[in-house]
């Protein structure tokens, strides 16, 4: 075999082999310069063997930019990992298409007390019972420190050692498939973390002088950097058998070339899907409200499978909480619910007061509804609040039940954030474990500054470097079977079952889809029609009535007192109901 590394900035590159501890050098091997900045050495590394690269005439060891494993952290030697050693048991796995699916987003470090992949395997039955089809893991790649959201990754090919490393990742995906669950991996290609990023010493991975929210933008003008990204995407879906990717903040990918790197990822993913004979999913997170991401390539789009809809989240959040500060302000519009339900985006060329400019483009009518991923809560919308507070920390059962009904009857593909299904009382806060004190201080100060425009109290912002911020964010599984928690979980299970049974709730067409909101005493009443089904969510202080066809029946109610009387249904204050035509 040969070991190769792209390092056009170096005039000399040595491959360093170390003992099992990574502390003692066994030998340095001079690598030969190849074409286009690549260096190569004919070396056979054994599984687990420690190695790294020495650039130039210095003596500092650098990890492999494509390292699969970092036993000592991102500053230390890499460990060779052969993904083909694992004996997979999922030969009969046929995959899951996203259409009709239910996504469950989780963070491995806080999903279980242990915070590992193997511990997460023990909770897969809970997801199956809930009705989940796709498990979406927040980023698992290598970052500096012990705990982190995952968005400070600096070694994109690595599985974080504290989670169990790459072999544990394979076991998790294998177990998920055995349970009938698809796995989506959240990947970050728009920036690198602030500590342990040695890639610029190898080559022009970053575009100096061109910055996004997190620092210098990734240099997509460079062929080797594009390949680094595309081949990483394919690695997850081939070597680790994952069923798709969630692509973080794609609006921060500055790419002027044709095809766009997102289109290239979509094309290569579709080719791999055809080869493997199973559906593979690409989901973009974007704040641009641009349907080009999900339009077919034949129609001039990139051909990604789906994208997140922040507009739907913001509309639901305002409806449930009444909060209208910052970017929530526009979504207090009475017409917001109708517009996001029927058209996908609220801002589709309209003026955004938060951005202070016109924003977004309309989604063509023939784009299937399921191509938008919609949620009432996710890691960003909870964790990027000042106190990391969930809806369950400010709302009572009736409102949490309303959130469940809104989320699981919405036209898009619904997504839940871990613990949402039982109204977890634990917050999910922003946490880091940067070993560098100065970096930790800057991170904490930066968080406080971010919240100024939202009008949140800076005194309520927890220190992301305090270990208790991480510990407090772990789910408390003892809550699941208690009181309102158990009742809410039962409601989510019932709603997920209803989605599987009623084709109206997964119909990809806009035909038969309509929505409306109206003012009522002390609040609003929301109506959603999905074909023959009608959903009424009464967030007012008085009972609300809606017209129904004679003989209609109640499929689901979140509280007692829903009454059908001739051609009308009456829903008590704070309650929600789903009504179907007569059998």
Secondary structure, DSSP 8 states (H G I E B T S, - for coil): --EEEE-TT-S-EEEEEE-TTS-SEEEEEE-EE-GGGEEEE-----TT-EEEEEETTS--EE--TT-S--TT-TTS-EE---GGGS----TT-----STT--EEEE-HHHHSSS-SHHHHHTTHHHHHHHT--EEEE---SB-SSS---STT-SBTT---GGGTHHHHHHHHHHHHHHTT-EEEEEE--S---SSS--HHHHS--EEEEEEETTEEEE-TTSHHHHHHHHHHHHHHHHTS---EEEETTGGG----SSS-HHHHHHHHHHHHHHHHTS--EEEE--SS--GGGTS-GGGTS---SEEE-HHHHHHHHHHHH---SGGGGGGGSTTHHHHHHHHS-S-SSEEETTTTEEE-----TTS-GGGEEE-S--HHHHHTSTT---GGGT--HHHHHHHHHHHHHSSSEEEEETTGGGT--S--------SSHHHHHHHHHHHHHHTTTTT--GGG---TTSHHHHHHTS--GGGTTSHHHHHHHHHHHHHHHHHHH-GGGG--SSTTEEEEEEEETTEEEEEEEETTEEEEEEESSS-EEEE--TT-EEEEESSTT-EEETTEEEE-TT-EEEEE---
